[in-house]
């Protein structure tokens, strides 16, 4: 009897110690094996006239990002719902909200998670470099951005959306107006109980200091890797190693998992290098499905093995033909649809 009592005591002691140690593990340790295998899904208007959600589900995508757009003119604090797109009769505008609601409903039917990622766009300025010439204009823009964002926060709360992105590639705004962002996050959390993320550009995430206020370190992940026309999967994975080491340390330092809020590769020669230089000369470059497929495979094989990596949202997939009108060459665009990359995604997302 005494031996049984001692055995039970030591079992209790072991379990108590184990639970206590688990409770003190840093946040980045707590990751399920089910990463967010996400895709940004673009829909201009409702009803969506295609079966995009079913197609994504069939290749193993388990999360989508939807993008409400806000438009502004350089130097002006106003945010508009109508597009400043170069394409005449651009379908993107305030009516896009109906399409986003439709996509969220469809996603729930397929048990696919959703991230709402409001996106600011200006014709003549990258929003990371946004600047205003007076405190009054900054204040007015902050008020307008709050109004723009909170409309979607309320929708996210009502429709029980899993993740909300509070901003994307807005470094100067985040860096110079920290009090605004702290207050904004508090205001969002007062009505929304899902996860929050900010999407930093790959080049400035180390300079952003609001990571302890959100649930994920968000990265728009376009690190330049290799200049080669068609680099192999192995060579790309080797090129990723120093970046992986830095991200591993960064995640541990902030005690937050890393989520790729945006990543992807164009279907052209040399797509794994400087995408911002490739985009303007897309017409002159040859299409290269193998280069795109290799780059996608290398990224996923590299990061899916990392505990601190929560997953990511690939850029991008079009819900229907209407949603493609602002792109002049869909074949060379980022979308993997109907290309070799689709099979790569299915192999990695739906392993046998």
Secondary structure, DSSP 8 states (H G I E B T S, - for coil): -HHHHHHHHHHHHHHHHHHHHHHTS-GGG---S--EEEEEEE--SSS--S-HHHHHHHTT--EEEE--EEE--TT----BSS---SSTT---STTHHHHHHHHHHHHHHTT-EEEEE-EEEBTTB-GGG---SSHHHHHHHHHHHHHHHHHHHHHHHHTT-SEEEEEES-HHHHHH-HHHHHHHHHHHHTT--SEEEEEEETTTGGG---GGGSSEEEEEE-------TT--HHHHHHHHHHHHHHHHHHHHHHT-EEEEEEE---SBTTTTS-HHHHGGGGGGS-B-HHHHHHHHHHHHHHHTT-TTEEEEEEEEEESSGGGGTT-S-TTTSS--TTSHHHHHHHHHHS--
